[in-house]
Amino acid sequence: MKYKITFQTSNKSGAGTDANIYLKLNGSIRSSETIHLNKYFDKTDFEAGTTSNTTLELSELGDITKLEIRQDTKSFAFDWVNDFF
């Protein structure tokens, strides 16, 4: 099943990040594995003021009930502020 992922990084100063971003989709049938989003997006997609899209091919999850988004702190600029996901 294809799932379209869209997010917008806030335009606030310092909102962008160089950290690794991870996503897990929880559905009414099952949950996805943890997905390393940096594989699907260019590094500039996590910078302030950007809106980014990708499509993930995953097993059927059912109705999406929860998004789990996390990041690591392995870079100097690891803060990340989203307007929407």
N, C-alpha and C positions, 0 to 999 in steps of 0.2 A: 504494500500500500504506500502511496506517496503522501508525504506530509510537507506542506510548505511552511518554512520558518522565515519570519520577518521580524526584524527588530530595528529600533532607532536608538542610537546613542544620543544622550542629551547634548544640547549645544552649550551647556554651562562650561566655564573654564575648568580644565582638569578632569572632565567627564570621561575622556577616552582612556584606553588601557592597552598595555603590551602583555598583559597576563594571558595565561591559557584559560579559555572559557569552556565549561562543560554543561551539557544539558541532558536531562532525563525526562522523558514524557511518561506520565502515568495515565493509563486508560482504564475503561470499565472492564476490559478483558484481560489485559496484562500491561506491564511496564516495559519500556525500552531499556536496552543497555545504556550505560552512560556514554554519551557521544561527545567527542572532543571537537568542538565547533571550529577551532582554528584550521582543521583539515579542509573545511568547506568554504571558508571565507578568507579573503586577502587580509593581511595584517592591518591595512588602512580601514577596513570595515568596522573596526572597534574604536575609531577615533571620533572625537566630538563632532556632532552635527550630521553623522552619516546614517542613512537608512539602507539596510542590507537584506537580501533575500537569498534563499537557497531551497532546494527540495531534497528531502531525505527519503530514501526507499527503505521502509521498515516493515516488519510483520504487522498484521492487523492488531491495533491496540484497543479498538472500540472507541467510545466517546472519550476525548481527552478530559481528564478530571483535575489534573495538576501538572504544573511545570516545575522542575527543580533546576535551578541555575546556580552554578558555583564557579568560582575562579580560584586560581592559585596566587601565591604572592612571590613568584619566582622572578619578577622583574621589578625595576625601580618604580615604574608607573603602573601600579596594579589596581588603583581605584577605577570603578566603572559605574556610570550612572545611565540607566535606560529611561527613555520616555515611554516605550511600550515594547512588548515582545509577543 
